[in-house]
Amino acid sequence: MSDRTSRQQPSDLDAFWLKEAERLDWMTKPSKAGNWSWAEDDLRIAWFEDGVLNASVQCLDRHVAAHPDRTAIIWEGDSPDVSERITYREAFEEVCRMANVLKARGVRKGDRVILYMPMVPEAAYAMLACARIGAVHSVVFGGFSPEALASRIEDCGATAIITADGGRRGGKTIPLKANVDKALEKASGIRLVLMVQVTDEKVAFEDGRDLWWHEARDDVTPDCPPEPMKAEDPLFILYTSGSTGKPKGVVHTTGGYMTYAAYTHEKVFRVEPEREVYWCTADVGWITGHSYIVYGPLANGCTTLMFEGVPSYPDAGRMWAVVEKHEVAVLYTAPTAVRALMRESDELVTKHDRSSLRLLGSVGEPINPEAWRWYHEVPGEGRCDIVDTWWQTETGGIMITPLPGDPMDKPAAATKPLPGIVPAILDADGKPIEGPGEGGLVITQSWPGQARTVWGDHERFVQTYFSTYKGAYFTGDGARRDEDGDYWITGRLDDVLNVSGHRMGTAEIESALITHKAAAEAAVVGYPHDVKGQGVHCYVILKEGYEPSDELALELKKTVREEIGPVATPDRVQLAPGLPKTRSGKIMRRILRKIAEGHPDQLGDTSTLAEPEIVDKLIEGAKGFK
Ligand code: 6R9
C-alpha cells in the first residue's frame, strides 16, 4: 500500500509537464512547456506553444498502427439485448469518413460544429472527426431544450450541427432532430445538419441543409489526413453554468488538454489497455464524457465502454448487469447514481458477478460518506479502491483525488492533488491558510489542462476566475485541509447548484422562470436532496392580477423545462408574497436557503430586512414541501 501523504510533487513543473507531453505523438515536438500570466491586466495561458499535433491522431492513428484489432469502443444499447464492439481500425475509418463528409460540405479548420447527440458511437466519431479537420466542436447535452441549443449555436457562431433523428434512453425516445429544427427557427448561420439514424423517428428533412450520415458515408473514402494543429488551437468549446448570466463557452485547446486528459486518465485509473474494460457512465455532453469516455481513454489505447441508457432501465440492476456482461474492470460514475441504486435491494447488485471490477470512481459532486461506504462494501465487495475525483469543466481533467493503492480510511475526502497540481486554501482576505483550516479553494500554478478563455468573452473569463483572489485561479468551491494535509471539498461558495451532478446557475433558472407571463420576480436556491444531492427550490412572486395555484406552480416548472431542459426542472415552486430584501434591495439568499433547507430556526440576523414580516409568510409557505 502506498502512503498517500508522501505523494511526490515535482520540483520543476515545466520540466515535469514537458516530459508528460511526450506521451503524445507530435508532428512537431514542443520545446517549451508553460507560457502563462495570471495578472488581471495581462491574462494569458499557453502550453507547448511551438508544438504541432492532431488530437484524433492520439486517439486513433497510433493505435491503428500498433493494435488495429483491439476494441476501442464497446457500445451497450439502451436495450440490454443490443451491444457492439468497435475496433480501433473501424473507429478510425468511421472518423475519417465523417471528417470527409464534413469537409465535402465545406466545414473548415476553425469552424464551430455543434454536436447534439445521444450516447452512440457516432457521438465519439463526430468529436474526433471535427478534431481531425481542425473544426471546433461544442457538444450540447441531449437533455437541453431547443432554446438552450439555439443560444449555444448563436453564441459560438456554429455553421454545422451533427445530431440524430432521436435518442433512446430508458425505453423512451428523445426527439433530437425535431429539437434541432425548433432551435433553427431561432438561431441562424447553420448550413449543414448531419443526421445519424438511431431510432425510427419520423423527421422533417430540409433539402440542401440536412444530410443523412448513412447515405453520405458511402460517398467518401475511409481515409482523411489529419490537419496539423498548433498546440494552442482550440479543440472544443463546452458550455457550463456559472453564478451569473448565461452559460459560458469554456474553451480547451489541443496540446495541453490532450496531454492532461491522457496523463490523468492513466495516473488515476491505471487501466491495462490490452486487457481491461473501462467504463465511465457520464454523457458526452459533459466534460467528464469528453475527457474520460473519449479523449483520455482513447489516447491511452484503452477499451472504453459507452452506454446509451440509464442505470434504472430495465431495472435498477442494469449497471451491474453491464459490468458482468462486459467484464468491466474500472467503473467511473456519479454519487447521484450511487445514492439512487443504494436505495434498492442489494440483491440487484450481488446477483451479478462483479469479480472483474478492480477500481471504482466517483465524480461530479460531493459523495456522502454513507454512499461511499455502500459503494465500497456492496458493489466493490470491500476489495475495490475508490477514487473520489474532484475537478471541473474548467480544469479539463482530474485535479485532486485519492489514487488506487492509497489507504481507504477517509471516505469522501478528495485527499491530495495529482503531481503537477498546486492548490491552496485562502481565507476571506486572500491569505493562504497553512496547515489545517477551511476557505476558498484555488490553484496557484497553471497546468496544461486549464481552460484558456470563455468563447468570445475573455474579460468574463478573467472576472470569473481571477478577480476574487489576485494571481490565483478560483475554483468557486470551498475546501478544508486536515491535520494530514488532506483536502476535503466542502461545496460551492457561489450561486451554482449541483443537481444530480449537473451544474446549474441559480440565475439561469431565475431568468427562465420570469419568462412566464405571471412571474414578476424569482429567487432560486438549493436544498439537500437524498438522491440528487441538491434539489431546486424556487420562490416566485406573481404579477398583479395573478392568484397562486397548483396549476400555476406546475406551469412555472414546465417553463423551466422548456427554457433550459428537463435536467433543470424545479423540485419545488413556492408562490410567495415577497422576498426578503435589505433596504438597499438586495435579496438575502441566506434566509431563503435556510427556509428551503428546513431550518427556519437558524435564520440569523434579520434586522436589516426592509419587511421582516415576509419571513414568517415564507416559512409558512414552505411547510407544504417535503
Ligand atoms: C467534473 C465535473 C464541477 C463542480 C465542482 C464541484 C463539483 C465535482 C466533485 C465535486 C466534490 C467531487 N464536484 N467533482 N465536488 N467532490 N469529487 O463535475 O465538472 O460539471 O464543471 O462541475 O462539481 O463543486 O466545482 P463540472
Residues whose N, C-alpha, C, O or C-beta is under 5 A from the ligand:
A	BS01	6R9	S362 V363 G364 E365 P366 I367 D388 T389 W390 W391 Q392 T393 T475 D477 I489 R492 G501 R503
